[in-house]
Amino acid sequence: MSASRRLLATALVATAAFGLAACGPDDSSDQGAGSAPTAATAAPTAAAPTTAAPAGSGKPAAPGGTAKPAPSGTPAASGEPEGFCTHGPLPAGQKWIYPGKGTTAATLVYKDTKDVCGVNDVGFEPVGADKTAAFAPTAKGHLSSVLAPPKDVNLADLVKHINECIATPHNEKGSYPCSSGDYKVAIDASGKVTELWERAHS
């Protein structure tokens, strides 16, 4: 056999052997159930990190670290009164009172008050028994209104206004309507009324 034919025969044998090697057994899933998994299927899939929800929140964790932080504020305590519930501090010798029947140019009859919550301002509620205090000879009064500037009045006009408002509490006539009984009083060291301010009501 010539050398060229020998080379051709060797090439054909090599080609046939290569073709047989390429036609190996089928590795499909219906055969070889016990075969080892390939590297592609054995490696776990990388997952995005998760942020755990706060314990007891009942909410699932948010993916990708996007969980919102829990609120840091403290909720308002339930049962607390709303609105304006306490009046501001007053100078020594002054207090809020509620004038009563029997007030004359000589004597103020009144009740002490306690603060009550109001929507627009603190309110005053009369409490306890009637008290009396003599008017000082120089006592003066101040009427207030949402319709007009404050008005200074003498003792006689102040007492007249007080008694009209006691008789007709919801009197709306004139520029100085009744104030629902809210007055601030100044009492001196001798126990006499020196000044009385009516509080305006809308």
C-alpha positions in Angstrom: 0.0 0.0 0.0 1.4 3.4 -1.0 2.1 6.0 1.6 -0.7 8.3 0.3 -3.3 5.5 0.7 -2.1 4.8 4.2 -2.5 8.5 5.2 -6.0 8.5 3.7 -7.0 5.3 5.6 -5.7 6.8 8.8 -7.7 10.0 8.3 -10.9 8.0 7.6 -10.4 5.9 10.8 -9.7 9.0 12.9 -12.8 10.7 11.5 -15.0 7.7 12.2 -13.7 7.5 15.8 -14.3 11.2 16.3 -17.9 10.8 15.1 -18.6 7.8 17.4 -17.2 9.8 20.4 -19.6 12.6 19.7 -22.6 10.3 19.7 -22.5 9.4 23.4 -25.5 8.3 25.6 -28.4 10.7 25.9 -28.4 12.6 29.2 -32.0 13.7 29.1 -34.1 13.8 32.3 -36.0 10.6 31.4 -32.8 8.6 31.6 -30.1 8.5 34.2 -32.2 9.7 37.1 -29.3 9.0 39.5 -26.8 10.9 37.5 -25.1 13.8 39.2 -26.5 17.3 38.5 -24.6 19.5 36.2 -22.7 22.6 37.6 -25.3 24.9 36.1 -28.2 23.3 37.9 -26.4 22.5 41.2 -25.4 26.1 41.9 -28.0 27.9 44.0 -29.5 31.0 42.4 -28.3 34.2 44.1 -31.2 36.0 45.7 -31.5 39.7 46.6 -31.0 40.3 50.3 -34.2 40.8 52.3 -34.7 43.0 55.3 -36.7 41.4 58.1 -39.9 43.2 59.2 -39.9 44.4 62.8 -41.0 41.6 65.2 -44.7 41.6 65.9 -45.5 43.9 63.0 -47.4 41.3 61.1 -45.9 42.7 57.9 -43.8 40.6 55.4 -40.2 41.6 54.9 -39.6 44.1 52.1 -37.3 42.9 49.3 -34.0 44.4 48.5 -33.5 46.2 51.9 -36.3 48.7 51.2 -38.3 48.2 54.5 -39.5 51.5 56.0 -38.3 52.2 59.5 -40.9 52.1 62.3 -42.2 55.5 63.3 -40.2 57.0 66.1 -43.0 59.3 67.5 -45.0 58.5 70.6 -48.7 58.4 70.0 -50.8 60.8 72.1 -52.2 59.3 75.2 -55.9 58.6 74.8 -58.4 60.3 77.1 -56.6 63.6 77.3 -58.9 66.7 77.1 -58.7 68.7 73.9 -58.8 72.5 73.4 -58.0 75.3 75.9 -58.3 73.9 79.4 -56.2 76.2 81.7 -56.1 80.0 82.0 -52.9 81.9 82.1 -51.3 83.0 85.4 -52.8 86.2 86.9 -51.1 88.8 89.1 -51.3 88.4 92.9 -54.7 89.4 94.2 -56.6 88.7 90.9 -58.9 85.8 90.0 -61.7 84.8 87.7 -65.2 85.0 89.3 -68.8 84.7 88.4 -71.0 87.6 89.8 -74.3 86.6 91.5 -77.6 88.0 92.5 -77.5 90.6 95.2 -74.6 92.6 93.8 -75.0 96.3 94.7 -72.9 99.5 94.4 -71.5 98.6 97.9 -71.0 94.8 97.7 -70.0 92.3 95.0 -71.7 88.9 95.4 -69.8 86.2 93.5 -68.7 82.6 93.2 -65.2 81.3 92.6 -64.7 79.4 89.4 -62.8 76.4 88.0 -61.3 76.1 84.6 -63.2 74.0 82.0 -62.0 73.1 78.5 -63.2 75.3 75.7 -62.8 75.1 71.9 -61.6 78.7 71.3 -60.6 79.7 74.9 -60.6 78.3 78.4 -64.0 78.4 80.1 -65.0 79.2 83.7 -67.6 77.3 85.7 -68.9 78.7 89.0 -68.2 76.5 92.0 -68.9 76.6 95.7 -71.1 78.9 97.8 -71.7 82.6 97.2 -69.0 85.0 98.6 -69.1 88.7 99.2 -66.6 91.5 98.9 -67.1 95.2 99.5 -66.3 97.6 96.7 -63.5 100.1 97.4 -64.7 103.7 97.0 -62.4 104.1 94.0 -63.4 100.8 92.3 -63.6 100.9 88.6 -64.8 98.5 85.9 -63.9 97.6 82.3 -66.4 96.2 79.8 -65.2 94.2 76.9 -66.7 93.4 73.5 -65.8 91.8 70.2 -67.8 94.6 68.6 -66.0 97.6 70.1 -62.9 98.6 72.0 -62.8 98.0 75.8 -64.8 100.6 77.7 -64.0 101.9 81.2 -67.0 102.5 83.4 -67.7 103.8 86.8 -68.9 101.6 89.6 -72.6 102.4 89.2 -72.6 101.6 85.5 -70.6 98.4 86.1 -73.1 97.2 88.7 -76.0 98.0 86.4 -74.4 96.0 83.6 -73.8 93.0 85.9 -77.4 93.0 87.2 -78.8 93.3 83.7 -76.8 90.3 82.6 -77.8 88.3 85.6 -81.5 88.9 84.8 -81.0 88.3 81.1 -77.8 86.2 80.6 -78.1 86.2 76.8 -78.7 89.9 76.4 -77.2 91.0 73.0 -78.3 94.6 72.9 -75.7 97.4 72.4 -72.0 97.1 71.8 -71.3 95.4 75.1 -73.4 92.2 75.3 -73.4 90.0 78.4 -70.2 88.0 78.9 -71.7 84.7 80.2 -70.7 85.8 83.7 -66.9 85.7 83.2 -65.2 88.5 85.2 -61.7 89.0 86.4 -61.5 90.7 89.8 -58.8 92.5 91.7 -59.1 92.4 95.5 -56.7 94.3 97.7 -55.1 93.3 101.0 -58.1 94.5 103.0 -60.4 92.3 101.0 -62.1 95.0 98.9 -62.7 94.9 95.2 -60.6 97.6 93.4 -61.2 96.6 89.8 -63.4 94.3 87.7 -62.9 93.3 84.1 -65.6 91.7 82.0 -64.3 89.1 79.5 -65.6 89.5 75.9 -67.4 86.5 74.3 -68.1 86.1 70.6 
